[in-house]
Amino acid sequence: MNIIPKTFYKKKKRSKLRLVLICSCLYFLATILVILLLNTHTVTTDTNHLSDRAYTISDILNKTPETKFGETVKILAKNNQAEAVQNIKKGATFSRTMTAKKMTITVPNYEKAVLKNYIQVTSQRSSTLFETVVVIIFAGLIYVIGLGQFYLANKKRLTFEADTIAKIKNIRRSPLTQSYLISEDDNKITTELNHLGETIQHQAESSTPAKKNLYAFIEFFEFPIFIYDLKGTIRRSNASFQNEFMATKNLDIFSPYSDVLQFLVNKMLKPTRQEQTFYFEKINAYYAVTVQPIEALERRLMVTMIDVTAYKVTTRAHNDFIANVSHDLKTPLAAIAGFADILANDSAKLPPEKITGFAKHIVKETKRLSSLVTDTLEMTRQPIHLKKKKLNLTALTRDVLENFKLAIQDKALHVTTQFDEVNVKSNDKHLYAVLKNLIENAIHYTPTGGKIYICVTKIAGKATFSISDNGPGLTEIEKTRIFERFYRADQTRDADGTGLGLAIVKKNLTELDGQIDVVSIVGKGTTFTVTL
């Protein structure tokens, strides 16, 4: 039995680990560089301010020598032997010395182009602790989220890939003698492959040798298979291949797919086993195409085509999700960094109301970032067995609605309710998230002074929650996409919210065995109905 060597997976694992380590090191080096640049900028600013003050004092002394200054200002004689004075005598414009908390600037004092003495000014250094902590916290947060997403996606992909490929290769290489293992954790694809293998074995028990029955044997497979010779003639194909493509005797059927045709022709010149994935544009599908020389039949090659479209779509969706999360994290981080930089460098020049406003902006963006992280973690949470208990749907709806009382008052919304006493067996956290996101969504899209109608009742013995608004409504295209991650009907990515609310609703209801329907008319409003 031909299997993939364990060393292959070990090398692949080491390669990915090395890549993670390299990326992590570069990321942390970039973070350290940002902190160093921040500290350097602060030191430069302090130096400029203190040197300007020293030259100002020099001008004052030249005009009014009797002027007295505090302990932070010293007048050094021109024959002073201090190190700072010696540095100026060697040609420096001014001399700067620093400790952890203080900075001292020494400048020469000239009167009518004649050196009179030296002015030495000492001041407290500006602290960069707040900015440094903000950078470290958010850099660490982004790193943890990215690392977690990478780990989960990589683990799932490797498990699926290794398990599925191993089973497919087992069936292909030794269909008559190979044993097929089924475990409780197998997904539907691998389980069906196992059932297929068992069927093949049962059929093979009464078959004549494979050399005489191979053509009939490939009909048992439910994925495309065809056999061609070294002249490019298709000798036999199974029903699945003929359904997906057509019954033909020539490889020209693949002429619209030049890369596939080139792959098959190369195997005619060098008939060795090889596997490669191709995209078939006309049928919008990805197939893992494997060419295997048939030892029992000379000058024949068997081609198996495994549909891997679902895997490719899942991988693409995962990459899009990571890209969207990264984009939405940058927006609040940029705002926080911008306002923090203003407060750090110009706080002494800003009026108190401006400082308060900037601080409020930082708090707002921090809350927005926290909401995005929370919703992202909720979306990436793996499904688990939920503990359900008896809940009062009406009371839970009232609690959620009470939490949005201020938001409703701010927009002067008219909320009408019809609450029957309805109990349901469900999970309180999942159900609360569903109600919260639907009510919040209605408040957001209802115009100021608009109307919202909320109903909790039983229909056909099932608990039902519905919420209607008189907002802008949804087009037919928007209705098909509103439950996608990060999709917003108004297409304003930087609007309030994370773009994950309705996606979380859909995910939670799926795990609760619930259902959601949406009815909407453009310009009239939208109604969401949840059935449990």
N, C-alpha and C positions, 0 to 999 in steps of 0.2 A: 504494500500500500504506500503510495507516494504522498507524503505530507510535507507541509512547510517546516523547515528546520527551526528549532527553538532559537538558534543563534540569530536568525533573521529578525525575530521579534525583539531580542535583546539589543541588537544593534540599532533597530528603529527606535526603541525606547531610550537608549543612551543618546541618540541623535536629538530627539525631542527635548530631553532633559538638558542637554548642552545648549540648545537654542533658548530654552527658558532661562537658564542661568545667565547667558550672554545678554539677553534682552533685559533681565532684571538688573544686571550690573550697569548697563547703559542707562536704564531708567533712573536708578539711584544716583549715578554720577551726574545726570542732568538735573536732578533735584538739588544735589549738593551745589552744583554750579549756580543754580538760581539763587540759593541762599547766600553764596559767596558774593555774587553780583549785587544782591540786595544790601549786604553789609558794606561792601565797597562804596556803593552809592551813598549810603548814610554817612560814612566817614568823610567822603568828599564834600558832602553838603555841610557837615559840621565844620570842616576845615575852612571852607569858603566863608561861612558866617563869622567864624571866630577871627579870621584874618582881616575881614572887613571891619570888624569891631576894633581890632588893634590899630589899624590905620586911621580909623576915626578918632580914637583916643590920642594918637600921635598929632593929628591936626589940632585937636582941642588944646593940648599941652603947648604947642607952638604959639597959639594965640593967647591962651591964659595959663601960664605956667603954674599959678597958685591953685589950680583946680585939683581937688582931692577925689580919689576913686576908692572903691572897696578893696577888700583883701584879695580879690581875684586879679587885681592889676598891680604889676610891679614895674618899677623903673630901674633898669640896670645901667651902671656906668659903662662908658665906652671901652674902658680897660678891664671890664669884668672877664674872668677866666672860665665862665660857665660853658658847658659843651654846646649849648644852643647858640651862644655868642660866637664861639669858635667856628661853628658851621656857617654862620653868615659871613664871617671874615674870609672864609675860603671861597665865597662866591655865591652862596645860596641867597635867594630872594628873601626867604624867611625860614624859620626853623620850627618843626613840629615834633612834640613828644606826646605819647599817649600811654595811659594805663587802662585797666579794664573799665574804669568808670569816668576818668577825666581826660581832657585834652588840653595841652598848653601850646600856645603859638607865641613865638618871639619874632619881632620885626624891628628893623633899624629905624631910628627917628632922626630925620635930617631937618636942619634949619638953614635955609638959604644954601642948599647943596652941601652943607657941612654936617658930618655925623655928630650928633649931640649926645645921644644915649640910645638905649634899647628899651622897647615896650614889650612886656611879657604879660599875656592875658591867659587865664585858666578858666575853663568852663566844664560843666558836666556833659558827658557824651550822650547822644540820643540813643535810646534803647530800640533794638530791632527784635525784641523777644516776641511781640504779638505777631508781626508779619512772618517770622520764622516758624512759629507754632502753626499758623494758618496754612502755610505752604506744606509743612510736614504732615499735618492731619489730612489734607485733601489729597496729597500725593500718595499717602499710605492707603486712603480709602479707594482711590482709583486703582491702585495696584492690587489690593485684595479682591476687588470686584472682577478685574480682568483675569487675575490668576484663577479665581474660582470658576469663571465661565470657561476658561481654557481647559481646566482640569475636567469639568463635567462633560464638555463637548468631546474632548479627546477620548475620555474613558468610554463614553457611549459609542463613539464612532469605531474605536478599535475593537470593542466587544462585538458589535454588529458585523463589522467587516471580517474579522477573523472567524467568527462562528459560521456566518453565511458562506464565505468562500470555502471553508473547510468542508462543509456539508455538500456543496455543489461539486467540488472536486472529487469527493468520495464517490458520489453518484456517477460522475462522468468517467472516472478512471477505472472503477471496479464495480459496475452496477449489479453484477450477478452474485458477488460474494461479500460485498461490503456490508457491515452492520451499521445501523442508524440509531443514534442515541437521542432520546427525547427527554428533556428535563422540564420542570415546572416553569422555569424562567424563560424558556424559548418563546420568541415572538411568533406571530402568525406565519411569517415568511419561512422561517426555519422549520416550524412545525409541519407546514404543508410540504416542504422538501422531504422531511422524514417520512410522511405518509406516502409521498410519491415513490421514495426508495423502497418502502415495504411492498407497494403494489408491483414494482418492477421485479422484486425478488420472487413474489408469488407467481407472476407470469413466467419468470425464467425457469421455475422448477419443472415445468412441462415442455420447455422449449428444446429444440435441437441446438447443436453448437452455434455459438455467436456468429461464426463465419457465414452460415447459411441463412440466419434469421436477423441480421443486423438491421436491414432495411425496414422490416416489419417491427423490429424492436423499438426504433426511435419514435414510433407512433404513440407509445405510452407516455411520452413526455409532454407536458403542458406548456413548454416554452419552445421557441423556434429552434429547429435543428435542420441542417442540410449537409449532404455529403457531396463533395466535388472531386474531380480528378486533376491530374497535373496538366491537362489540356484546357482547363477552365470550364469544363462541362459539369453542370449540376446533375448528379446521378440519381439522387433521391432527396426529398424534403418531407417533413412531417406536416400534419394538418395545421399546427400552430403557425409554422412558417408561411404556409400558403395563405392563411387568413390575414397575417400581418403584412405580407408583401404580395406574392402571387406565385402560381404554379408555373415555373419556367425552367429551362434547361441551360440557361446562359448566365454567367456572372454579370452581364451587362445590366441586370436589374439594379445593380448598385452604382451605375454610372452617375446618378445625381449626387452620390456621396463619394467623391474622389478619394478621400482619405481611407474609407473602408475598402474600396476597390483596390487601391494600391497595397493595402495590408494583405488582402487575399492573394493578389498576384505575387507578392514577395514570398509568400508561403509556398507557392508553386515552384519557385526557383530554389527555395531553401526550406524544405518541409520539416520544420521543427515546431514543437509546441510553444504557443505564445498567447498571451491574453492582453486585450486592450479595450478601453471604453470609448465609444463613439456616440455622437449626437446625430439622430436621424430627424432632420428638420421637417420633412413632409408629414411625419406622424407625431412630431413633437415628443420624442422619447429618447432616453439614453439606454444603450445596451452594452453590457460587458460581453464582448465577442472573443471567444476562445477557439483557436484552431489546434486540432490534435490529430497527428498522423495515425492511421489505423493499421496496427501491426498485422491483424488478421486478413486485411485486404490490401494488397500492394497498390501503390500509386493512388491511394485514396486519402482524403483529409476530411475529418468531421468538424463542423462548425456549430457550436452552441451559442445561443444569444440569450443572456439573462437580462431581463428588464430591471434596471437600477434607477429608474426615473424618480421614484419616491425618495430614495437615498440622496440623489443629487438635489432635489427640491428642498429636502430637509437641511442639507448642508448650506444651500444658498440662503434659506430663511434664517439660519443661525448666523451667517456672516452679516446679513442685513440687520439683524437684531443688535449685534455687537456694534456695528457702525452707527446705528441710531442712538444707542445708549451713550457711545462716546461723544456724539455730536451734542446731545442734550445735556451731558455733564459739563461741556465746555462753556455753555452760555452762562449758568449761574456762577461758575468759577471765575470767568472773565469779569463779571460784574463785581463780585466780591473783591477780587484782586485790584480792580480799578478804584473802587471807593476806599479800600484800605490804603492804597498808595497815596491818594489825596489826603487822607487823614494823617498819614505818617509824615508827609513832607510839608503840608500847608496848614496844619491844624492851628498854628499860632495866628495865622492871618484870616482864618475863617470865622464868621460870626457863629454864636452858639446854635442858632436855629439851623444853619447849614450842617454843622457837625451832627446834630440830632437827626437831620434828614438822611445824611449819608449812613449813619449807624442803623437807621430803620431799613434802608435799602439792603444793607449787609444781612440783617436778620431775616428779611423777606426772602432773599436769594438763598440763604442757608436753609430755611424751611423748605423752599422749593427743591433744593438739592436733596434734602433728607427724604422728601416725598418720592422723588425719582428713585432713590436707592431702595426705599421700602417697596415700591411697586415693582421694581426690577427683580428684587429678591422673591417677591410673591409670584411673579411670572415664571421664574426659573426653578421654583420649588418643585421637587419631584412628587408625583401623586402618591398619597399614602392612604391607608385604610382609615376612613374618617369615623370618629365616634359621634353618633347621632343621639339626640335626646328630644323629648317633647318640648316644643317651644311655642310661645304665644306670638304668632306672626304680627298681630295687631299691636301688641305692646312694644315689640321690637321696632316696628315701623314708627311708632310715636317717639321712641327714644332717638332714633336716627334723625327724625324731622326736627326734634328739639335742638339738636346740635347745630342745625343750619338756620336757627331762628334769626341770628344777626344778619346773615347773608341775605335772607328773605326780606328783612326790614330795610337793608341798604338799597335793594333794588325795588322796594315798594311792590312786591309781588302779591297777588291775591291767590292764596292756596285754599282750595276746597277739598274736603276729605269725605270719604264714605267708608267707614270702618265697621265691618262685622267682626264678631269674636271668632277668630280662626286659629286653630292649633295645628301644628305640623311637626313631624319628626324629622329633624335636620341637625346640621352642625352650626352652632351659634356664630362662630367666627366667620365661616364661609358665607353664611346667609347675611350677616351684618355687612360684610364687604359688598355683597351684591346690592343691598338696599342703599347703602351709602353712595356708591358710585352712580347708581341710576338717579337718585335724588339730586346729587351734586351736578350731574350732567344736565338735568332739566333746569336747574337754577342758572347754570352758566349760559345756556342757549335761549332762555326766555328773556325777551327785552324788558327793560325797566317799565314797571307798571303792568306787566303781563299776567297771565293766569296759568296756574298749575292745578291739575286735578289728580288726586291720589285715591285709589280704591283697593281695599283688602276684602276679599270675599271668597266664597267657595263656588266653583263652577264644575258641574258633573262630578262632584265628590272630591275635587282636587283644590288645594289651596292656591289662590291666585292673587298676585300683586300687580297692579297696573298703574302707570304714571303717564299723564299727558301734559303737553305744554303747547303754547301757541307761538313757538319760535319759528325760525326760517324754514324748517322742514328739510327733507332729504330727497335727493334725486334717486332714481333707480340704481345708478352706479354706486352712489354713496351708501345706499342700504346694503349692498353686497360687500362693502369694505369696512364698515364702521367697527367691526369686531377685530380688525387686524391691529397688531401692535404698532403704536406710534401714529396710527392714521387719525387725522382730524378732518372733519367735514369742511371746516372753514379754512383749512390749509395754512394756518398760522402757527408754525412750530413754536414760536416764542410766546404764545399765549399762555395764560395760567393753566395749570394742569400738566400731567406727564404724558398724555396720549396713550396711557395703558389702562384707563378705567374700564372701558367696555370690554377690552381683551380679558381683564381679570374677571369681569362678570361672566363672560362666556366660559372661561376655564373653570371657575367655581361651580357654575351650574352643571357643567359636564360631570364634575366629580360628585355632585349632589344628585345626579340623575334627574335634573330639572331641565326646563325648556324655556327659551325666550323668543318672543316674536316681536316684530317691529312693523308698525303701520305709519306711513308718513305721507303728507301732501305738501309739496313745495309752496311756501308762503302761508301755510295754514298751521302747521305744527306736526308733532311726532308723538306716538304712543308706544311705549314699551310694555309688554305683558309677560310676566314670569309665572310659570306653572310648575308647582312642586308636587 
